[in-house]
Amino acid sequence: MERKTGISVAVFLTFLVLNLPAHATDSTVPEPFRAFDPNSTYVIKYADLDALYANAVTNMGRSTREKAAPIQAATGTRMKEKVNRSSVKEANRFSFEAFEDNDESRLLLTSIRDSLSQIPGEVPLAYFSRDEQLAYWINLYNITLLTELVAIYPQRNLKKFLTGKNSILPQKLLMVAGIPLSLDDIQFTILRQNYDDDPLIMYGLYQGIPRTGYSADGAPVASKITIFRGPLVRANRAPERLADAVAETVYHEIAHHFGIDDDRLHEIDRY
């Protein structure tokens, strides 16, 4: 991983002592991960991670929404692989096979994960912009999850590893700036609270006056719900998941029509 030189870090720290970064308030995010510098021009390089993905990920291209052809049993056997034909052609492919029984390759994953987790202990995240921190957390999350999945490969049924009491997601797998973190901590505490007020993707939009804002005589203007096809299709490539996402988005916007705001949807776990 490319890192800044000692000189550049020293200048960086001196500059930020005089220009205190902004802070999030009323947050349960650990203190070292709350602040950011909106004027920062410093970046974290991910050359090692980019190289890993270039060699281990197959780009499947844009989705065609087509089902895969039925898999036929090989001649002389009744055995065949069971796949979901609606989703097997969707999303890019990570070559887990390249890491099977390959200690050197697995060590590479671990070293990248550990290197990323050490960055906030060397240079506080408060000295980076919000966008740079977002890239950091997403990259750390992804490489940590990949490391755990490679460790259990060729296990293919991941339900018990990702859900239930034995899930790896709430386990404290990382130590960042002296704070034990789980993948759930990153997703549901750090990212949700630090970025919830600034969504990067919009699936739907409600425009109008909520039903609680006018009498039985009717609203002064007609309400409108817009569903954004592009973001939904790009984020939900499997047809079944796309159908669910569209329905969830419509329900969400209808809730706004009836006066239920985002905070209340969070409270009832329907956001």
Secondary structure, DSSP 4 states (H G I P E B T S, - for coil): -----HHHHHHHHHHHHHSPPB---S--S-GGGT-B-TT-------HHHHHHHHHHEE---S---PPPPPPPPPTT-S------TTTTTSS-EE-GGGGTT-HHHHHHHHHHHHHHHHHHHHS-GGGS-HHHHHHHHHHHHHHHHHHHHHHHTT----HHHHSSTT-STTSEEEEETTEEEEHHIIIIIIIHHHHTTS-S---EEEES--GGGS-TT--SS--EEEE-HHHHHHH--SHHHHHHHHHHHHHHHHHHHTT--HHHHHHTT--
